[in-house]
Amino acid sequence: MPSPSLPSEPLRIGLVGAYGHQTPRHYPGAEFAWSGDGYDQRALELAQASGVTRTFATMDEMLAEFDPHVVYIGTVYADNGRVAVSALEKGFDVVSEKPIAADDQTLVRLRELTAGGSRRIIAEFTMRWMGAFQKTRSLIAEGAIGETVHIQAQKTYRFGTRRPDFYKTREQFGGIIPWVASHAVDYAAWCTGLSYTSACARHGNRRFPDYPGMEDHAAMLFTMTGGVPCVISADFLRPSGAASHGDDRLRVTGTHGVIEVRGDFVTLASSSGEQQWTCETTEALHRQRAQDMVDAALGRPVSTISVADSLHITEACLAARTSADRNQAGIEHPPVAISSGRSL
C-alpha cells in the first residue's frame, strides 16, 4: 500500500521517464528510484549517471517494490497525463513535467482523482522560482503599477540541430502551447494574481518540415478575470547565434505604471521615475523549488504552487491549443471558454 501523505524522513521519491526538469531530484535528504517509461532507455542511463542505483523497467514495478511517497513523471510529453492518472489511481501523489494532461478527457480525470484533496498532482511550472518573477509578483501585489490593465509575455527557445523523434507527432509531443507556452501562461497569471476565462490562438510550423506534428510558433490572446487582455507568444525560432537558449519576457501595464521582466532584469516605470533590479535565480531558489513542489504534492502548506493552479494553467493551455487547431482548419469560432478561472 502507498505510504501516508505526511511521511517521516527519509522521503522516497520515484522518478519515471527521461524528460522534464526532474526538480524533485534536488529534494534534500530524499531516497530515489528511477524507472523507464517504455519509450527508450534514456531514463535508466540518466539514473546511472546520477548515481541512482535502484532502477526498474516500469513504473508499476517501482511503485510496488520501492513504494515512493511521491512520484515524479517526466515521460514523452503527451504521455504524462496517462501515467499520472495511473499513479494517482494507485494512490500515489505526483509531481509532473508539463503538460500534466494533453487532452480534455485526461484533465477531467485528474480533477476527479484530486477532488477533495485525497490525492494531489503538481505541475512543474519552474518559472515561479525565478528571482525576476518573484520580484515582479511582489511589486504588483504591493500596488506598484496600480490595477493591471494589459499583459504581454513570451517564451522562446532555440530548436537546436534536432529533437527526439516523438516531437514529430501531436500524439506524442502534445503541441507547442501545452509545453513551451505553458511557462509564460503560468508566470503571466502567477505574477498578476489573475486567472484565465477564455482563449483565442493560432499556431503553425514554418521551419521544420521533418517535424510535421510539431508547431514551431504560437500566438495567444487570453481574456483574464476583470476582462484584462493577455497576449502570449511562444516559438522554437530563437536563432542559434543568440546569446542564450531561451528568452523569457513579461510586460504588465497598470493604471499607475509598467513593469517589465527580461531575463534576470526587472524594470519598473511609474510617475516617480524608473527603477531596475537584477534578480538572479540562486541555488537556494532551485532547492526551494524542489522542496515546494514535493511538499505541495504531499499536502503540506506551500504558497508558491497548488493542485488548483496546476489544473487551471493546463486547462488554459488546452483551450488555447483547441482554438489554434480550429483556426488552422479555417473554422469560424468564438473564443474557447476556460471554466475553472480562479485567483492564483
Salt bridges, closest charged atoms under 4 A:
ASP60 OD1 - LYS90 NZ 3.53
ASP67 OD2 - ARG12 NH2 3.46
ASP79 OD2 - ARG82 NH2 2.85
GLU89 OE2 - ARG109 NH2 3.18
ASP93 OD1 - ARG119 NE 3.02
ASP93 OD2 - ARG120 NH2 3.22
GLU97 OE2 - LYS98 NZ 3.04
GLU112 OE1 - ARG109 NH1 3.02
ASP165 OD1 - ARG162 NH2 3.38
ASP165 OD1 - LYS168 NZ 3.38
ASP186 OD1 - ARG128 NH2 2.74
GLU215 OE2 - ARG170 NH2 2.77
ASP216 OD1 - HIS217 ND1 2.69
ASP247 OD2 - ARG238 NH1 3.73
ASP247 OD2 - ARG249 NH2 2.78
ASP248 OD1 - LYS155 NZ 2.82
GLU260 OE2 - ARG251 NE 2.80
ASP295 OD1 - ARG300 NH1 2.98
ASP309 OD2 - ARG128 NH1 2.86
ASP309 OD1 - ARG342 NH1 2.56
GLU315 OE1 - ARG111 NH2 2.97
ASP325 OD1 - ARG170 NH2 3.04
ASP325 OD1 - HIS203 NE2 2.95
